[in-house]
Amino acid sequence: MHIMKLSGSFGVEITSINLNALSKDWFISLRDAFFSHGVVVIRNQSLTPDAHIALAKRFGTIDINRLLLLSRVIPI
């Protein structure tokens, strides 16, 4: 995992990371980067809707927009 600043103290880009196989230690680094810089850019990831929700839940309780539930886009 490599973390590069995007603009001053606001935002970072993380490379050499696979969000589908994120270890506990790498998740902690990702979370810390997000909390420290506010914006994290991670390019070229292919997450299924289930994998996306699982990743979001690692940050804490998620709030799924009720309108998305009506469209059945979000599998919960």
C-alpha positions in Angstrom: 0.0 0.0 0.0 1.3 3.4 -1.0 -0.3 6.7 0.2 0.3 9.9 -1.7 -1.0 13.3 -0.9 -3.3 14.9 -3.5 -3.4 18.5 -2.5 -1.7 20.0 0.6 -3.4 18.4 3.6 -6.6 17.5 1.9 -7.0 14.1 0.3 -4.7 11.1 -0.5 -4.5 8.5 -3.2 -3.8 4.9 -2.2 -2.3 2.6 -4.7 -1.2 -1.1 -4.5 -4.2 -2.1 -2.6 -7.0 -4.7 -3.3 -10.2 -3.8 -1.5 -11.5 -7.4 -2.1 -8.7 -8.9 0.0 -8.1 -6.2 2.7 -6.3 -7.5 5.8 -7.1 -6.1 9.2 -3.8 -4.1 9.3 -4.3 -2.6 5.8 -7.9 -1.7 6.7 -6.7 0.2 9.7 -4.2 2.1 7.5 -7.0 2.9 5.0 -9.3 4.0 7.8 -6.6 6.1 9.4 -5.8 7.8 6.0 -9.5 8.6 5.5 -9.9 10.0 9.0 -6.7 12.0 8.7 -7.2 13.4 5.2 -11.0 13.4 4.6 -10.8 12.1 1.1 -9.2 8.8 -0.1 -9.0 8.0 -3.8 -8.5 4.3 -4.7 -8.6 3.6 -8.5 -9.3 0.5 -10.5 -11.3 -1.6 -8.0 -14.0 -4.1 -8.9 -16.3 -4.5 -6.0 -19.6 -6.4 -6.1 -22.5 -4.7 -4.4 -22.1 -7.2 -1.5 -18.4 -6.6 -1.2 -19.0 -2.8 -1.3 -21.5 -3.1 1.6 -19.1 -5.4 3.5 -16.3 -2.9 3.2 -18.6 0.0 4.3 -19.7 -2.0 7.4 -16.0 -2.2 8.4 -16.1 1.5 9.0 -19.3 1.2 11.2 -23.0 1.2 10.8 -24.1 2.2 7.4 -27.3 4.1 6.4 -28.7 2.9 3.1 -30.8 5.4 1.3 -34.4 4.2 1.4 -35.0 5.2 -2.2 -32.2 2.7 -3.3 -34.0 0.0 -1.4 -37.1 0.6 -3.6 -35.1 0.0 -6.7 -33.6 -3.2 -5.3 -30.1 -2.0 -6.3 -28.7 -2.6 -2.8 -28.8 -6.2 -1.7 -29.5 -6.3 2.1 
